[in-house]
Amino acid sequence: MNTVEGRWFKSTYSSAQGDDCVEVAFDEELVLVRDSKDTSRPHLAVRHRDWARLVGFAVRG
C-alpha cells in the first residue's frame, strides 16, 4: 500500500488538536482508514462501494 503514502487526509470537521480522528486514503481499488493518533498500526481496507454505503449510512443518521 505504499502507493497511498502521502495521500492520507482527515475530515475538514476534525478539531484543531487532531485528536480522536481517522485518516482516509484512496487508491484505485480500496479506501484505507487508519487511526490518526497511531499511524504505525495496521489500517482498515474496504472497497469503494462499501465505503460509499458506510458514508451514506452515517449521513442519514
Sequence and secondary structure as in RCSB ss.txt:
>XXXX:A:sequence
MNTVEGRWFKSTYSSAQGDDCVEVAFDEELVLVRDSKDTSRPHLAVRHRDWARLVGFAVRG
>XXXX:A:secstr
 GGGTT  B  TTS TT  S EEEEE SSEEEEEETT TTS  EEEEHHHHHHHHHHHHH 
